[in-house]
């Protein structure tokens, strides 16, 4: 990893990325795409070491409380967080200034910060977002080799449930010819029902591929699934949006099961929930 002094930390939508790059090794990661203009190897993590100072300055100057998001581009709980504790330091600031947080990861390292997340949720609002893609643990180990298993992520969701912290699952990506099966979707949804998640974000049954990401993904297919790369090329060419041939039936299954169990499943509803700052707090600040 290497360290940089960032010029700013919050986006216009109040999102932040404390790191650039990732060591989880997921074979499908869109963040590898050349359009994001990485000037260093993806596994050489760029650490924004002044992020806590920038975040405190930004929150101190805000006139209205809001939700702070993190994890959209780079996971805040990759391996280096164990040593650096940059995410934890930022959560401490969010907690102190009584803002909300919507934090996204696919690592159960987030449980280390359960105390802070509970405190934030008691004062304002905390939503933990967890990515789940693959019910089959053997396949999960190939697709997401350097991160905890699906079962371990689900256990984390259950712990947050037991501590009153709402959760949202990202069901993405669904890879054609690999995890685009009825059994996979039913398995993941069963986990979500058991964990009583608030919502599930699914953009469709498929994935995206573009320059940088495509080459890495195809190299992984050659290693683990010989011949599958050629099948992708015949079926999709150089397309950016790669939809599963089972998209329609799997989306119908997804929406039906979510509806039957009271789980938010429309992307707009889920994002509205993530961005909504609790009314109870806004009412209190009037007095």
Buried (B, 14 or more C-beta within 10 A) or exposed (E): BEEEEBEEBBEEEBBBBBBBBBBBBBBBBBBBBEEBEBEEEBEEBBBBBBBBBBBBBBBEEEEEBBBBBBBBBBBBBBBBBEEBBBBBBBBBBBBEBBBBBBBBBBBBBBBBBBEBBBBBBEBBBBBBBBBBBBBBEEBBBBBBEBBBBBEBBBBBBBBBBEBEBBBBBBBBBBBBBBBBBEEBBBBBBBBBBEBBBBBBBBBBBBBBBBEBBBEBBBEBBEEBEEEBBEEBEEEBEEEEEBBBEBBEEBBEBBBEBBEEBEBBBBBEEBBEBBBBBBEEBEEEEEE
